Structures are given as C-alpha cells and as structure tokens.
Amino acid sequence: RVHAWAAVGWEFKSPLTFYDIASNNNSKMTQKDYIKQILEPVVLPWINKGQQFILEEDGDSGYGPSKSNIVQAWKQKHNLQHYFNCHSSPDLSPIENRWQPPKQYVKKFPHWDEQDTRELAIEGWDKVTQKFINTRVLSMPQRLKDVIAKEGQLTGY
C-alpha cells in the first residue's frame, strides 16, 4: 500500500511526499514517523525559509492531536502554527476532496506495482491545478457558513 502526504494553500501546492508506516495494529502513521518523514524533511524547510502558513491537519493520531506528545513538542519548538480539522470532512478542508481524483486516476490502470502506483499518483496529483486549489481556498468562508446553516450536516462540497 502506498501512502502520500501533500499540502495546498493560496498559490501553493506541495509535491506529493510518500511515506512508510511502521508495522502496527492500526496501519496508521506513528508520531515518530510523522516527525521523521513529514515535519522534518518537508515542513521544517518552509519554516526555515520564513514562509507564512498555518498547517491544517485532520485528527489522525500520528499528527499528535492530544496536547502533550512528541509531535506537539516538535511544533512548539519550531513555532509551527497549526490547527486540527475534522477528519475526512470535505466541507471543512480545501484538500480533503482532492484526494479522490488522483486515487481514481491510479485505478484506471489494470496492473501496477508500488513504483507504478507512486508514478501514477504523481501524475494524478499533477492534474490538480493551482487555479482549482485557489478556487477551493476562496470557497472556505462560504463552506463554513453552509456547514453552520446545515447544523453540521454535509453541504455538498
């Protein structure tokens, strides 16, 4: 199974970052893996360059949603502004419903191994345009209003 991480924002789209997960019972990224494979090699250079951003994360346990753990300590040490959003909530995240097109793109091909999957995932991710991402970012205020109006129910985003 291939796992990938990416970030988007106004006029920003990161490349896909592939990561491995430790053999554990829940098949999720551990906090140590998140630091070692995402925060240190990908996010820290953005911080060091002085890029202004707030990292939105879902509540996955690897991202360290509790108040006291190694991920939170890393974020505090590096002054990383962040917040947790609802897991798998396309209404509240400009990136969440963007994973489907790359996944569907990969599924169009009948036979593939891990390397093929990575290459196809990159091709699918490359098809997500910055214009589309910017449109999603601009839609966030209205999405929030719609979620409030629907009392937390799905809104169609």
C-alpha positions in Angstrom: 0.0 0.0 0.0 1.3 3.5 -0.9 0.8 6.4 1.4 1.2 10.1 0.4 1.0 13.5 2.1 0.6 16.9 0.5 -0.2 20.5 1.4 -2.1 23.1 -0.5 -2.9 26.8 0.0 -3.4 30.0 -1.8 -0.9 30.0 -4.7 0.8 26.9 -3.1 0.8 23.2 -3.9 3.4 21.0 -2.4 4.7 17.9 -4.3 3.4 14.6 -3.0 5.5 13.2 -0.2 5.4 9.4 0.0 5.9 7.9 3.4 6.1 4.4 5.0 4.2 3.4 8.0 5.5 1.2 10.8 4.1 -2.2 11.2 1.5 -1.6 13.8 -2.0 -2.8 14.6 -3.9 0.1 13.0 -1.9 0.7 9.8 -1.6 4.4 10.7 1.4 6.7 10.7 3.1 7.0 14.1 4.0 10.3 15.7 7.7 9.4 15.2 7.2 8.7 11.6 5.3 11.9 11.1 8.2 13.9 12.5 10.8 11.9 10.6 9.1 11.6 7.3 6.9 14.8 7.0 7.7 17.5 9.5 11.5 17.4 9.4 12.1 16.9 5.7 9.1 18.8 4.3 7.6 21.3 6.7 10.7 22.4 8.6 12.3 23.9 5.4 9.2 26.0 4.9 9.5 27.3 8.4 13.3 28.0 8.0 12.6 29.9 4.8 10.2 32.2 6.7 7.2 31.1 4.7 3.9 32.2 6.3 1.4 29.4 6.7 -0.8 27.7 9.2 -0.8 23.9 8.9 -4.3 22.4 8.9 -4.3 18.7 9.9 -7.0 16.2 10.5 -7.2 14.4 13.8 -5.1 11.4 12.8 -3.3 10.1 15.8 0.1 10.4 14.0 -0.4 14.2 13.8 -0.4 14.4 17.5 -3.8 15.9 18.3 -3.5 15.5 22.1 -1.9 18.4 24.0 1.2 16.6 25.3 3.2 14.4 22.9 6.3 14.4 20.8 4.6 16.0 17.8 3.2 18.8 19.8 6.6 19.4 21.4 8.2 19.5 17.9 5.6 22.0 16.7 6.1 24.2 19.7 9.9 24.1 19.4 9.6 25.2 15.8 6.8 27.7 16.4 4.6 25.9 13.8 1.1 27.4 13.7 -1.4 24.6 13.2 -4.9 23.5 13.9 -6.8 20.3 13.7 -9.8 20.0 11.4 -12.5 17.3 11.3 -11.1 14.0 9.9 -12.5 13.2 6.4 -14.6 16.4 6.3 -14.6 17.6 2.7 -16.8 20.5 3.7 -14.2 22.0 6.0 -11.0 21.3 4.1 -9.8 22.6 0.7 -7.7 19.5 0.2 -9.8 16.6 1.5 -11.9 16.0 -1.6 -8.8 16.5 -3.8 -7.5 13.0 -3.0 -10.3 11.3 -4.9 -9.1 12.3 -8.5 -5.5 11.0 -8.0 -6.9 7.8 -6.5 -9.4 7.3 -9.4 -6.6 8.1 -11.9 -4.5 5.3 -10.4 -7.4 2.8 -10.5 -7.8 3.3 -14.3 -4.7 1.3 -14.9 -5.2 -2.5 -14.6 -1.7 -3.7 -13.4 0.7 -1.8 -11.2 3.3 -2.4 -8.5 4.4 0.0 -5.8 6.6 2.1 -8.1 3.9 2.3 -10.8 1.4 3.4 -8.1 3.7 6.2 -7.0 4.3 7.4 -10.5 0.5 7.3 -11.3 -0.2 9.1 -8.0 2.2 11.9 -9.0 0.6 12.1 -12.5 -2.9 12.3 -10.9 -1.7 14.9 -8.3 -0.1 16.9 -11.2 -3.5 17.2 -12.8 -4.8 19.1 -9.8 -4.3 22.7 -10.9 -3.3 25.7 -8.8 -6.4 27.5 -10.1 -8.6 24.7 -8.8 -6.9 24.9 -5.4 -7.2 28.7 -5.2 -10.9 28.3 -6.0 -11.3 25.8 -3.1 -9.4 28.1 -0.8 -11.6 31.1 -1.7 -14.7 28.9 -1.1 -13.9 28.3 2.5 -15.8 31.2 4.1 -19.0 30.1 2.3 -18.4 26.5 3.1 -18.2 27.4 6.8 -21.4 29.4 6.6 -23.1 26.5 4.8 -22.0 24.0 7.5 -23.4 26.3 10.2 -26.6 26.7 8.3 -26.9 22.9 7.9 -26.1 22.4 11.6 -23.0 20.3 10.8 -24.5 18.1 8.1 -22.8 17.6 4.8 -23.2 20.5 2.4 -22.3 19.0 -1.0 -18.7 20.2 -1.2 
